[in-house]
Amino acid sequence: EKGYELFREMKEKRCLIDRAIYGSLVEAFVADGKVGFACGLLKDLVDSGYRADLGIYNSIIEGLCGVKRVDKAYKVFQVTVQEGLEPEFVIVNPILVLYAEMRRMDEFCKLLTQMEKLGFCVIDDLSKFFAFVVGKEERTMMAVEVFEELKKRGYCSVSIYNILMGALHKNGEFKKVISLFNEVKESDFEPDSLTYSIAIECFVEICDIEKACLCNNKIMEMSLVPSVAAYCALAKGLCKTGDIDAAMMLVRDCLANVTSGPMEFKYTLSVVHACKSGGAEKVIEVLNEMMQQGCPPDEVIYSAIISGMCKYGTIEEARKVFSNLRDRKLLTEANMIVYDEMLIEHMKKKTADLVVSGLKFFGLESKLKAKGSTLLSS
């Protein structure tokens, strides 16, 4: 307000006022919710013989949309077009958002058509629009509804699917994400690595690890890399189902493919390496260091203990590690029972694998089969 008082004094003294001062005052009034004052300044600016720039018009349009005066905001946008100012997406976005909130889809699409005529890349701008809308969690379902309308009119892209899938996943709407995922697969569009990565996270959430793995394989076929979040989700999912070898392979794959892998994955390999000592002490040291770094043990770390100890140590030493975690309240009694069962099963599997490898090495496998043994038919 002091700035405005100074502005009025300058006007009374007939001082020459720079356009930048008008711009600063307009922006300040809009930020303060005084849109009427901002519009008054715009009129004064024009009456003084100045031509408003895009920054001023943008502030006015934002202010008008903020008080739900979308029709007036649209008229201001038309002025920018008439004056040949070549408005950008940032000016149009508030109008599109308000049209969407008011479900005025005819006007929304009319504006898109005008944008196309003005040289806007509408599909790219719609991606920006949806990214902006879902920035507020409560607007996610509105964004999905708007997209349903736009699809009917041919406005659609993989980028928009990804934005909506990501927002719905964040909101815990996993089935809706998978519905959009199936839809984009059946469309003329080609899902990209981000589409499959989001789907991986959702399939893990609903415990469909098989489909999550299929999505991961699809990304591999495309010679691309899943997101770090997808790697983490799938590794945890595989650990929960006891597919420890696959999980460890995925951890190594992630660290080989991304520039900065997750801390828990780096410590996963450290835990496996510590198991080479054959004792629990070295593993516990690594776990202590990991927790000092603010990285608590999770399913992947517990599976790394099982994997490492089954390969380099013993069941007894693995149990010592789990007992230590239980005593420190980092592992519940119930979970300790679960991981003990997984430990035994994994050790059985590794022992069986060693037996089969030995038989193959000494050429005894074919002899056993010839004698009718079904021991190796798994």
Secondary structure as the mmCIF struct_conf table of DSSP 4:
data_model
#
loop_
_struct_conf.conf_type_id
_struct_conf.id
_struct_conf.beg_label_comp_id
_struct_conf.beg_label_asym_id
_struct_conf.beg_label_seq_id
_struct_conf.end_label_comp_id
_struct_conf.end_label_asym_id
_struct_conf.end_label_seq_id
HELX_RH_AL_P HELX_RH_AL_P1 LYS A 2 GLU A 12
TURN_TY1_P TURN_TY1_P1 LYS A 13 ARG A 14
HELX_RH_AL_P HELX_RH_AL_P2 ARG A 19 ALA A 31
TURN_TY1_P TURN_TY1_P2 ASP A 32 GLY A 33
HELX_RH_AL_P HELX_RH_AL_P3 VAL A 35 ASP A 47
TURN_TY1_P TURN_TY1_P3 SER A 48 GLY A 49
HELX_RH_AL_P HELX_RH_AL_P4 LEU A 54 GLY A 66
TURN_TY1_P TURN_TY1_P4 VAL A 67 LYS A 68
HELX_RH_AL_P HELX_RH_AL_P5 VAL A 70 GLN A 82
TURN_TY1_P TURN_TY1_P5 GLU A 83 GLY A 84
HELX_RH_AL_P HELX_RH_AL_P6 PHE A 89 GLU A 101
TURN_TY1_P TURN_TY1_P6 MET A 102 ARG A 103
HELX_RH_AL_P HELX_RH_AL_P7 MET A 105 LYS A 117
TURN_TY1_P TURN_TY1_P7 LEU A 118 GLY A 119
HELX_RH_AL_P HELX_RH_AL_P8 VAL A 122 VAL A 133
TURN_TY1_P TURN_TY1_P8 VAL A 134 GLY A 135
BEND BEND1 LYS A 136 LYS A 136
HELX_RH_3T_P HELX_RH_3T_P1 GLU A 137 ARG A 139
HELX_RH_AL_P HELX_RH_AL_P9 THR A 140 LYS A 152
TURN_TY1_P TURN_TY1_P9 ARG A 153 GLY A 154
HELX_RH_AL_P HELX_RH_AL_P10 VAL A 158 LYS A 170
TURN_TY1_P TURN_TY1_P10 ASN A 171 GLY A 172
HELX_RH_AL_P HELX_RH_AL_P11 PHE A 174 GLU A 186
BEND BEND2 SER A 187 PHE A 189
HELX_RH_AL_P HELX_RH_AL_P12 SER A 193 GLU A 205
TURN_TY1_P TURN_TY1_P11 ILE A 206 CYS A 207
HELX_RH_AL_P HELX_RH_AL_P13 ILE A 209 GLU A 221
TURN_TY1_P TURN_TY1_P12 MET A 222 SER A 223
HELX_RH_AL_P HELX_RH_AL_P14 VAL A 228 LYS A 240
TURN_TY1_P TURN_TY1_P13 THR A 241 GLY A 242
HELX_RH_AL_P HELX_RH_AL_P15 ILE A 244 ASN A 257
BEND BEND3 VAL A 258 SER A 260
HELX_RH_AL_P HELX_RH_AL_P16 MET A 263 ALA A 274
HELX_RH_3T_P HELX_RH_3T_P2 CYS A 275 SER A 277
BEND BEND4 GLY A 278 GLY A 279
HELX_RH_AL_P HELX_RH_AL_P17 ALA A 280 GLN A 292
TURN_TY1_P TURN_TY1_P14 GLN A 293 GLY A 294
HELX_RH_AL_P HELX_RH_AL_P18 GLU A 299 TYR A 312
BEND BEND5 GLY A 313 GLY A 313
HELX_RH_AL_P HELX_RH_AL_P19 ILE A 315 ASP A 327
TURN_TY1_P TURN_TY1_P15 ARG A 328 LYS A 329
BEND BEND6 LEU A 330 LEU A 331
HELX_RH_AL_P HELX_RH_AL_P20 GLU A 333 PHE A 361
TURN_TY1_P TURN_TY1_P16 PHE A 362 GLY A 363
HELX_RH_AL_P HELX_RH_AL_P21 GLU A 365 ALA A 370
TURN_TY1_P TURN_TY1_P17 LYS A 371 GLY A 372
TURN_TY1_P TURN_TY1_P18 LEU A 375 LEU A 376
#
